Amino acid sequence: MEPKIMAYVDFISLHMQYNCKLGTPLAKKLMKLQIGSSQKPILMYQLAVENCGGFKNHFQPLNTILGGKR
């Protein structure tokens, strides 16, 4: 019998890599993940972003990456 882990989860802790050249906006990927997890809040533990030309440095506010503003 498998444990029902999702029944005890309050949020999703996320460590992911995102590649801007793959085409799907990060906001859409996160929304799809949240919908698939019964609308659990997402805690961004770590986010590695690759191939996002135009950013001044590697440390950008998350809303900059989500909204695509540079």
Backbone as numpy.savetxt, mean C-alpha at the origin, in Angstrom:
# Nx Ny Nz CAx CAy CAz Cx Cy Cz
-8.10 -28.80 11.24 -8.94 -27.62 11.24 -8.06 -26.38 11.24
-8.29 -25.48 10.30 -7.48 -24.27 10.21 -8.04 -23.18 11.12
-7.14 -22.40 11.76 -7.62 -21.30 12.61 -8.23 -20.19 11.77
-9.20 -19.51 12.32 -9.85 -18.37 11.65 -9.12 -17.10 12.07
-7.98 -16.86 11.46 -7.12 -15.75 11.84 -7.80 -14.40 11.60
-8.44 -14.21 10.45 -9.03 -12.92 10.12 -10.09 -12.46 11.12
-10.70 -13.38 11.84 -11.72 -13.01 12.82 -11.12 -12.21 13.98
-9.82 -12.30 14.19 -9.17 -11.64 15.32 -8.30 -10.46 14.90
-8.30 -10.11 13.64 -7.43 -9.05 13.13 -8.19 -7.72 13.13
-7.57 -6.69 13.74 -8.17 -5.36 13.77 -7.70 -4.51 12.60
-6.50 -4.80 12.08 -5.95 -4.04 10.97 -4.94 -4.91 10.23
-4.53 -4.45 9.06 -3.53 -5.16 8.26 -2.24 -4.37 8.34
-1.16 -5.00 8.78 0.16 -4.39 8.79 0.82 -4.74 7.46
1.26 -3.74 6.73 1.70 -3.95 5.37 3.15 -3.55 5.16
3.92 -4.45 4.60 5.28 -4.18 4.15 5.29 -4.58 2.68
5.41 -3.61 1.79 5.30 -3.94 0.37 6.29 -3.16 -0.47
6.47 -3.63 -1.69 7.25 -2.93 -2.70 6.30 -2.50 -3.80
6.51 -1.30 -4.31 5.65 -0.78 -5.37 6.54 -0.25 -6.49
6.22 -0.62 -7.71 6.97 -0.19 -8.88 6.06 0.71 -9.72
6.41 1.98 -9.85 5.58 2.94 -10.57 5.40 2.58 -12.04
6.35 1.87 -12.63 6.28 1.54 -14.05 5.31 0.40 -14.36
4.75 -0.25 -13.35 3.83 -1.36 -13.60 2.45 -0.88 -14.03
2.15 0.39 -13.84 0.93 0.96 -14.39 -0.25 1.10 -13.45
-0.46 0.20 -12.51 -1.60 0.31 -11.60 -1.25 1.29 -10.48
-2.05 2.35 -10.30 -1.77 3.31 -9.23 -1.78 2.63 -7.85
-0.90 3.09 -6.98 -0.78 2.52 -5.65 -2.09 2.63 -4.88
-2.79 3.74 -5.02 -4.07 3.92 -4.31 -5.06 2.83 -4.69
-5.11 2.46 -5.96 -6.04 1.41 -6.40 -5.63 0.05 -5.84
-4.32 -0.22 -5.78 -3.85 -1.49 -5.22 -4.24 -1.59 -3.75
-4.05 -0.50 -3.00 -4.39 -0.51 -1.57 -5.89 -0.63 -1.36
-6.68 0.05 -2.20 -8.13 -0.04 -2.07 -8.61 -1.47 -2.33
-8.04 -2.12 -3.34 -8.41 -3.50 -3.65 -8.05 -4.43 -2.49
-6.89 -4.21 -1.88 -6.47 -5.01 -0.73 -7.42 -4.79 0.44
-7.81 -3.55 0.69 -8.69 -3.25 1.81 -10.08 -3.84 1.59
-10.60 -3.77 0.38 -11.91 -4.36 0.08 -11.86 -5.87 0.27
-10.76 -6.49 -0.16 -10.61 -7.94 -0.03 -10.43 -8.41 1.40
-10.14 -7.48 2.31 -9.93 -7.85 3.71 -11.06 -7.37 4.61
-12.25 -7.25 4.06 -13.44 -6.82 4.81 -13.28 -5.42 5.39
-12.67 -4.53 4.64 -12.52 -3.11 5.01 -11.69 -2.88 6.27
-10.73 -3.75 6.53 -9.85 -3.54 7.69 -8.92 -2.35 7.41
-8.62 -1.55 8.41 -7.66 -0.46 8.23 -6.29 -1.01 7.87
-5.52 -0.24 7.11 -4.18 -0.66 6.69 -3.14 0.18 7.41
-2.19 -0.48 8.07 -1.05 0.17 8.69 0.14 -0.02 7.76
0.67 1.07 7.20 1.83 0.97 6.31 3.08 0.85 7.17
3.59 -0.35 7.29 4.79 -0.59 8.09 6.02 -0.15 7.31
6.11 -0.57 6.07 7.23 -0.18 5.23 6.79 -0.22 3.77
7.20 0.78 3.00 6.85 0.85 1.59 8.09 1.21 0.79
8.55 0.29 -0.03 9.68 0.55 -0.92 9.11 0.91 -2.29
9.50 2.07 -2.80 8.98 2.55 -4.08 10.12 2.58 -5.09
9.86 2.00 -6.27 10.89 1.91 -7.31 10.40 2.52 -8.61
11.34 3.02 -9.41 11.08 3.52 -10.77 10.02 4.62 -10.81
10.10 5.54 -9.85 9.17 6.67 -9.84 9.98 7.93 -10.12
10.34 8.12 -11.36 11.14 9.28 -11.73 10.44 10.58 -11.40
11.21 11.61 -11.13 10.62 12.91 -10.84 10.58 13.26 -9.37
10.75 12.28 -8.49 10.78 12.59 -7.06 12.16 13.14 -6.71
12.19 14.16 -5.87 13.45 14.81 -5.52 14.35 13.91 -4.70
13.77 13.09 -3.85 14.56 12.17 -3.04 13.71 10.94 -2.73
14.28 10.02 -1.99 13.59 8.77 -1.69 12.55 8.91 -0.59
12.56 10.00 0.14 11.63 10.19 1.24 10.56 11.20 0.83
9.38 10.71 0.53 8.28 11.55 0.09 7.06 11.24 0.95
6.19 12.22 1.18 4.93 11.92 1.88 4.13 10.88 1.11
3.47 10.00 1.81 2.71 8.93 1.17 1.63 9.49 0.24
1.01 10.61 0.62 -0.03 11.17 -0.25 0.54 11.65 -1.58
1.83 11.98 -1.64 2.47 12.35 -2.90 2.50 11.16 -3.84
2.83 9.99 -3.31 2.89 8.78 -4.12 1.48 8.30 -4.47
0.58 8.37 -3.52 -0.80 7.92 -3.76 -1.50 8.79 -4.80
-1.31 10.09 -4.70 -2.01 11.00 -5.60 -1.28 11.23 -6.91
-0.04 10.81 -6.98 0.72 10.97 -8.21 1.26 12.38 -8.42
1.14 13.27 -7.41 1.66 14.63 -7.53 3.14 14.62 -7.21
3.89 15.42 -7.96 5.34 15.46 -7.74 5.80 16.87 -7.52
